[in-house]
Every structure is written in structure tokens, then in C-alpha cells.
Amino acid sequence: FMPLGVSLNLSGTTFQPEDDFLLQATLSNPGPETLSSQNFVLLMEVNSNYFWYPSWTADLAYELVDMAVGTTQKDVLRFTWPNIGSTGNGQFISALLNQDMTEIIGEWDMVSFGW
């Protein structure tokens, strides 16, 4: 059983060139009914720069999701890590927000990564 909310899974914590990078979000709805048009937000922070999914811009963005009872896994970002020749770190933070976009609904999650 998972409570209402979002959990994040990242394919690693430290990435090197040619590594597979996969960020997945698991959306959980304990029921008893489907939740329609929920505001799914995900923010990526890299070296104090912020990017909102799904547009990956600095302007607030979100995705409306329908959540059936149970869990739904969503591939958010997948790519082969490039050779960028430097080191750094970042994080992803994700939650469901209420219709007014003022409160978190259920559980939220954060994962960190480096290179």
C-alpha cells in the first residue's frame, strides 16, 4: 500500500559519460476512486538553475494527470549521459498540487544526483 502522492526513482546517484539516466515518477492513489486532472509538478534544480517539467523552462509548468486507483509509473526523463567534462550536482522535487496550486496533496519526494 502506498499513500496518495508521488515517489521518484532515479537510475543512479552519480553519472558518467554513456550511463543510462532514467527518472521515473510513481503516482499513488489509494482510492476509493480515480482522481481526475491532478496537478503533477516536477522541478529540476542544477547548479542553482531551476527547470519545470514538462517544458523544462524556468516558468512554472505542470501536467494534468488522471490517477486510477493503485500506482502508475511514468518515465519522466530518459537519456544517455553525455561527456560534459565537468562535475556538478542537482535534484528533482515532485508533488501533486491542489487545484489552486497552493498546497501539496499527499506525499512529495526528492532525489539528488551528481556527475
C-alpha positions as CSV (number, residue, x, y, z in Angstrom):
1,F,0.0,0.0,0.0
2,M,1.3,3.4,-0.9
3,P,-0.3,6.7,0.3
4,L,-1.6,9.3,-2.0
5,G,1.2,11.2,-3.7
6,V,4.4,10.9,-5.8
7,S,7.6,9.0,-5.3
8,L,10.7,9.4,-7.6
9,N,13.1,6.8,-8.7
10,L,16.4,7.6,-10.4
11,S,18.6,5.1,-12.2
12,G,21.7,6.2,-10.3
13,T,23.2,8.8,-8.0
14,T,26.4,9.6,-9.8
15,F,26.5,9.7,-13.6
16,Q,29.4,9.3,-16.0
17,P,29.5,9.5,-19.8
18,E,27.5,6.8,-21.5
19,D,25.4,6.0,-18.3
20,D,21.7,5.5,-18.8
21,F,19.8,8.2,-17.0
22,L,16.2,7.4,-16.2
23,L,13.9,9.4,-13.9
24,Q,10.6,7.8,-13.1
25,A,7.7,9.1,-11.0
26,T,5.3,6.7,-9.3
27,L,1.9,8.3,-8.8
28,S,-0.1,6.6,-6.0
29,N,-3.8,6.7,-5.4
30,P,-5.1,4.6,-2.5
31,G,-8.7,5.1,-3.7
32,P,-11.5,4.6,-3.4
33,E,-11.9,6.3,-6.8
34,T,-10.0,7.6,-9.8
35,L,-8.7,11.2,-9.3
36,S,-9.0,13.3,-12.4
37,S,-7.0,16.2,-13.6
38,Q,-4.4,16.3,-10.8
39,N,-1.7,18.9,-11.0
40,F,1.6,16.9,-11.2
41,V,4.6,19.2,-10.8
42,L,8.3,18.3,-11.0
43,L,11.2,20.8,-10.6
44,M,14.8,20.1,-11.6
45,E,17.5,22.1,-9.9
46,V,21.0,22.1,-11.4
47,N,23.7,24.4,-10.0
48,S,21.1,26.9,-8.7
49,N,19.2,26.9,-12.0
50,Y,15.5,25.7,-12.0
51,F,13.6,24.0,-14.7
52,W,9.9,22.8,-14.6
53,Y,8.6,19.7,-16.3
54,P,7.3,19.1,-18.9
55,S,8.6,22.2,-20.7
56,W,12.0,22.3,-18.9
57,T,11.9,26.1,-18.7
58,A,12.2,28.4,-15.7
59,D,8.5,29.3,-15.9
60,L,6.2,27.2,-13.7
61,A,4.8,24.3,-15.7
62,Y,2.8,21.2,-14.7
63,E,1.0,18.3,-16.2
64,L,-2.6,17.3,-15.6
65,V,-2.8,13.6,-14.8
66,D,-5.6,11.2,-14.2
67,M,-4.8,8.7,-11.4
68,A,-6.5,5.4,-11.3
69,V,-6.7,3.6,-8.0
70,G,-3.3,1.9,-7.4
71,T,0.1,3.1,-8.7
72,T,1.0,4.4,-12.1
73,Q,4.6,4.6,-13.2
74,K,5.7,7.4,-15.5
75,D,9.0,7.8,-17.3
76,V,9.8,11.5,-16.9
77,L,13.3,11.8,-18.4
78,R,15.5,9.3,-20.2
79,F,18.8,9.8,-22.0
80,T,22.4,8.7,-22.2
81,W,24.6,10.8,-20.0
82,P,26.9,13.0,-22.2
83,N,30.6,13.7,-21.8
84,I,30.3,17.2,-20.3
85,G,33.8,17.4,-18.8
86,S,32.9,19.0,-15.5
87,T,31.3,18.0,-12.2
88,G,28.2,19.2,-10.5
89,N,25.0,18.1,-8.8
90,G,21.3,18.5,-9.0
91,Q,18.0,17.4,-7.7
92,F,14.4,16.7,-8.7
93,I,11.5,17.6,-6.5
94,S,8.0,16.4,-7.3
95,A,4.4,16.6,-5.8
96,L,0.8,16.8,-6.6
97,L,-0.8,20.2,-6.0
98,N,-4.4,21.2,-5.3
99,Q,-6.5,22.9,-8.0
100,D,-5.4,26.3,-6.8
101,M,-1.7,25.3,-6.9
102,T,-1.3,26.4,-3.3
103,E,-0.9,23.2,-1.3
104,I,0.8,19.8,-1.7
105,I,-1.6,16.9,-1.8
106,G,-0.3,13.7,-0.2
107,E,3.3,12.7,-0.2
108,W,6.1,14.6,-2.2
109,D,9.6,13.3,-3.0
110,M,13.1,14.5,-3.8
111,V,16.1,12.7,-5.4
112,S,19.6,14.0,-5.8
113,F,22.3,13.2,-8.4
114,G,25.8,14.2,-9.4
115,W,28.3,13.9,-12.2
